Amino acid sequence: MRLERLNYNKIKIFLTFDDLVDRGLTKDDLWQDSIKVQQLFRDMIDEASEELGFEANGSIAVEIFSIPAQGMVVIVTKDHADVDVDDEFLDDYIEMKVTLDESDDLFYEFSSIEDVIQLAGRLFLLNITDGKLYSYNNRFYIHFDEKIDLYKEHFIAVVAEFGNPATITTHRVHEYGKLLMDENAIQQLYEYFIKK
């Protein structure tokens, strides 16, 4: 399990499928409201409290995104609008609003263009030239075709060295971001920045 604070009231938790198996869960279990799933959420919140100082009392929104061959991204947002609850009960009170989403998109986020260029160098050598490159909110995004020729888990392992699965939708980045390369982004990046 990997945790990251996004802002004062929001965290991102990345769970691999191995993390789920270790807890006796499958991906399909997350779509149900079982005792095991509730315990998983409590464990995640406890770990976030310990590692990030993220105290989730009162109402929280939980968004779960399934990412092909990798695992799940869970976004937890605290709602500070709940003031009706007495302070003495806050420690035991957590109300969750859960949103589940499953996507087949191979859509990745990168913190710098240098990460994208390094990735292009690795993928080009593996005969992958596809991709659309976007920029949005000082980050870079690549949307890959679902029909990647390379064995998908190997491809994902290579991409994970340089970036993370995006937790926002391709539609949002397409609508509000800037399209930098419409097609064959990996090939273009390789030719512009790496090829000598």
Disulfide bonds with the S-S distance in Angstrom:
none
